[in-house]
Amino acid sequence: MDFIKSAFDKGGDFMWPIAIIGIVAVVIILERSYMLFFKTVNRRNQFLTEMRKYILSGNFNKAVQVASHDGSPLGRIVKAGLLQVRREDEVIQSSMDEAALSEIPLLERRTGFLPTLSNVATLTGLLGPIVGLIHSFAAVAEADAATKSTLLADGISAAMNCTAFGLIVAIPALLAYAVLQSRTQRCVDDINSVAVNIVNLVIINRDKLGLQGGDEKAAG
């Protein structure tokens, strides 16, 4: 800890902005990880199996109940389509698309800040040394020959500390972005795949659900 504190102190004033960027990045990573890996549990196959079972058996109310209790973006999107199941096919699909427009951005939000924070941390880690070296060379120009080498060494040391700290923040943030973005895309793909499967199941099995095609137009 003493080494870290000493390196932080030597890095100069620009270490503080990098530290703040690092804290913000950590908060985003933790929040997005909880959302994507724990709250949005990947139960695509289980959910599709349950929905298929109830739709094929004609138990429409149970299918809606399963979607309602799922608590995930997928469940809410499917429920939006099921509630319009007595209407035309296009209405079912548009209802699910509308729900997806509000649910999918919840999966994607804030993740896009990570590469920006990574870039800012890197650039700040470069700006700090440049400013520090400018001050060091100015001090060296006015110093006597005995202290020039010491002042220059201290300036270079501070510059390297700031650069290293910037990279320490930037690299994990960029790696976390890649992992979170991959997970987000997988969730979106699962939502699209399951939604299409369930819409097709409902349309094909309207008779089992007790839904007559004529009722759709009347309801519209």
C-alpha positions as CSV (number, residue, x, y, z in Angstrom):
1,M,0.0,0.0,0.0
2,D,2.9,2.4,0.8
3,F,4.3,1.8,-2.7
4,I,0.9,2.5,-4.3
5,K,0.4,5.7,-2.2
6,S,4.0,6.8,-3.1
7,A,3.5,6.2,-6.8
8,F,0.1,8.0,-6.7
9,D,1.6,11.0,-5.0
10,K,4.5,11.1,-7.5
11,G,2.2,11.0,-10.4
12,G,1.0,14.5,-9.9
13,D,-2.4,16.2,-10.1
14,F,-3.6,14.2,-13.1
15,M,-3.7,11.0,-11.0
16,W,-7.0,12.3,-9.5
17,P,-9.0,12.6,-12.7
18,I,-7.8,9.1,-13.7
19,A,-8.8,7.8,-10.3
20,I,-12.3,9.3,-10.7
21,I,-12.6,7.7,-14.2
22,G,-11.5,4.4,-12.7
23,I,-14.2,4.6,-10.0
24,V,-16.9,5.4,-12.5
25,A,-15.8,2.5,-14.8
26,V,-15.9,0.1,-11.8
27,V,-19.4,1.2,-10.9
28,I,-20.6,0.7,-14.5
29,I,-18.9,-2.7,-14.8
30,L,-20.4,-4.0,-11.5
31,E,-23.9,-2.6,-12.3
32,R,-23.9,-4.0,-15.9
33,S,-22.5,-7.4,-14.8
34,Y,-25.3,-7.7,-12.2
35,M,-27.9,-6.8,-14.8
36,L,-26.6,-9.0,-17.6
37,F,-25.2,-12.1,-15.7
38,F,-27.5,-12.3,-12.7
39,K,-30.7,-10.4,-13.1
40,T,-31.1,-11.3,-16.8
41,V,-30.6,-15.0,-16.4
42,N,-30.1,-16.9,-19.6
43,R,-33.0,-19.4,-19.4
44,R,-33.9,-19.3,-23.1
45,N,-34.4,-23.1,-23.5
46,Q,-36.3,-23.5,-20.3
47,F,-38.6,-20.6,-21.1
48,L,-39.2,-21.8,-24.7
49,T,-40.0,-25.3,-23.5
50,E,-42.5,-24.1,-20.9
51,M,-44.2,-21.8,-23.4
52,R,-44.3,-24.6,-26.1
53,K,-45.9,-27.0,-23.6
54,Y,-48.7,-24.6,-22.6
55,I,-49.4,-23.3,-26.1
56,L,-49.6,-26.8,-27.6
57,S,-51.8,-28.0,-24.7
58,G,-54.2,-25.0,-25.3
59,N,-53.5,-23.5,-21.9
60,F,-53.3,-19.8,-23.0
61,N,-53.8,-18.4,-19.5
62,K,-50.9,-20.5,-18.1
63,A,-48.6,-19.3,-21.0
64,V,-49.4,-15.6,-20.1
65,Q,-48.8,-16.4,-16.4
66,V,-45.3,-17.9,-17.2
67,A,-44.4,-14.9,-19.3
68,S,-45.6,-12.5,-16.5
69,H,-43.7,-14.2,-13.7
70,D,-40.5,-14.6,-15.7
71,G,-39.3,-11.1,-14.8
72,S,-36.9,-10.8,-17.6
73,P,-37.0,-8.6,-20.8
74,L,-37.8,-11.8,-22.8
75,G,-40.8,-12.5,-20.6
76,R,-42.2,-9.0,-20.9
77,I,-41.8,-8.9,-24.6
78,V,-43.5,-12.3,-25.1
79,K,-46.3,-11.2,-22.7
80,A,-46.9,-8.1,-24.9
81,G,-47.5,-10.3,-27.9
82,L,-49.6,-12.9,-26.1
83,L,-52.0,-10.2,-24.8
84,Q,-52.8,-9.3,-28.5
85,V,-53.2,-12.9,-29.5
86,R,-56.8,-12.5,-30.6
87,R,-55.9,-9.8,-33.1
88,E,-54.2,-10.0,-36.5
89,D,-50.7,-11.5,-36.8
90,E,-49.2,-8.1,-37.7
91,V,-50.6,-6.6,-34.4
92,I,-49.0,-9.4,-32.4
93,Q,-45.6,-8.9,-34.0
94,S,-45.8,-5.1,-33.8
95,S,-46.7,-5.3,-30.1
96,M,-43.7,-7.5,-29.4
97,D,-41.5,-5.2,-31.5
98,E,-42.8,-2.2,-29.5
99,A,-42.0,-3.9,-26.2
100,A,-38.5,-4.8,-27.5
101,L,-37.8,-1.2,-28.3
102,S,-38.2,-0.4,-24.6
103,E,-36.6,-3.5,-23.2
104,I,-33.5,-4.0,-25.3
105,P,-32.1,-0.5,-24.6
106,L,-32.2,-1.4,-20.9
107,L,-29.7,-4.2,-21.7
108,E,-27.4,-1.9,-23.7
109,R,-27.4,1.3,-21.6
110,R,-24.2,2.6,-20.0
111,T,-22.0,-0.2,-21.5
112,G,-21.0,2.2,-24.3
113,F,-19.4,4.5,-21.8
114,L,-16.6,2.1,-21.0
115,P,-14.6,2.5,-24.2
116,T,-14.9,6.3,-23.9
117,L,-13.7,6.2,-20.3
118,S,-10.9,3.9,-21.4
119,N,-9.8,6.4,-24.0
120,V,-10.1,9.3,-21.6
121,A,-8.0,7.5,-19.0
122,T,-5.3,6.8,-21.6
123,L,-5.2,10.3,-22.9
124,T,-5.2,11.8,-19.3
125,G,-2.3,9.4,-18.5
126,L,-0.4,10.9,-21.4
127,L,-1.4,14.5,-20.7
128,G,-0.2,14.3,-17.1
129,P,3.4,13.3,-18.1
130,I,3.6,16.0,-20.8
131,V,2.6,18.7,-18.3
132,G,5.0,17.3,-15.7
133,L,7.9,17.1,-18.1
134,I,7.3,20.7,-19.2
135,H,7.6,21.8,-15.6
136,S,10.6,19.5,-15.0
137,F,12.5,20.9,-18.0
138,A,11.7,24.4,-16.9
139,A,13.1,23.7,-13.4
140,V,16.2,22.0,-14.9
141,A,16.9,25.1,-17.0
142,E,17.2,27.2,-13.9
143,A,18.9,24.6,-11.6
144,D,22.6,24.2,-11.0
145,A,24.5,21.4,-12.6
146,A,24.5,19.2,-9.5
147,T,20.7,19.0,-9.2
148,K,19.7,18.9,-12.9
149,S,19.9,15.1,-13.1
150,T,17.9,14.7,-9.9
151,L,15.1,17.0,-11.1
152,L,15.0,15.4,-14.5
153,A,14.9,11.9,-13.0
154,D,12.0,12.9,-10.6
155,G,10.1,14.4,-13.6
156,I,10.5,11.3,-15.7
157,S,9.5,9.1,-12.7
158,A,6.3,11.1,-12.2
159,A,5.5,11.0,-15.9
160,M,5.8,7.2,-16.0
161,N,3.6,6.8,-12.9
162,C,0.8,8.8,-14.4
163,T,1.0,6.9,-17.7
164,A,1.0,3.6,-16.0
165,F,-2.0,4.5,-13.8
166,G,-3.9,5.6,-16.9
167,L,-3.2,2.3,-18.6
168,I,-4.1,0.3,-15.5
169,V,-7.6,2.0,-15.6
170,A,-8.0,1.9,-19.4
171,I,-7.1,-1.7,-20.1
172,P,-9.6,-3.4,-17.7
173,A,-12.3,-1.0,-18.8
174,L,-11.8,-2.0,-22.4
175,L,-11.7,-5.7,-21.6
176,A,-14.9,-5.4,-19.5
177,Y,-16.6,-3.6,-22.4
178,A,-15.8,-6.5,-24.8
179,V,-17.2,-9.1,-22.3
180,L,-20.4,-7.0,-21.5
181,Q,-21.0,-6.2,-25.1
182,S,-20.7,-9.9,-26.0
183,R,-23.2,-10.8,-23.3
184,T,-25.6,-8.1,-24.3
185,Q,-25.6,-9.3,-27.9
186,R,-26.2,-12.9,-26.8
187,C,-29.2,-11.7,-24.7
188,V,-30.6,-9.7,-27.7
189,D,-30.2,-12.7,-30.0
190,D,-31.9,-15.0,-27.5
191,I,-34.8,-12.6,-27.2
192,N,-35.3,-12.3,-31.0
193,S,-35.0,-16.0,-31.5
194,V,-37.5,-17.0,-28.8
195,A,-39.9,-14.2,-29.7
196,V,-40.1,-15.4,-33.3
197,N,-40.6,-19.0,-32.2
198,I,-43.4,-18.2,-29.8
199,V,-45.2,-16.0,-32.4
200,N,-45.1,-18.8,-34.9
201,L,-46.3,-21.3,-32.3
202,V,-49.3,-19.1,-31.3
203,I,-50.3,-18.4,-34.9
204,I,-50.1,-22.1,-35.9
205,N,-52.0,-23.3,-32.8
206,R,-54.8,-20.7,-32.6
207,D,-57.3,-23.5,-32.7
208,K,-55.8,-25.2,-29.7
209,L,-55.9,-22.0,-27.8
210,G,-59.6,-21.5,-28.6
211,L,-58.9,-18.5,-30.8
212,Q,-60.8,-18.2,-34.0
213,G,-59.3,-16.3,-37.0
214,G,-62.6,-14.4,-37.5
215,D,-62.4,-13.1,-33.9
216,E,-59.2,-11.3,-34.8
217,K,-60.7,-9.0,-37.4
218,A,-63.7,-8.4,-35.3
219,A,-61.4,-7.3,-32.5
220,G,-59.5,-5.1,-34.8
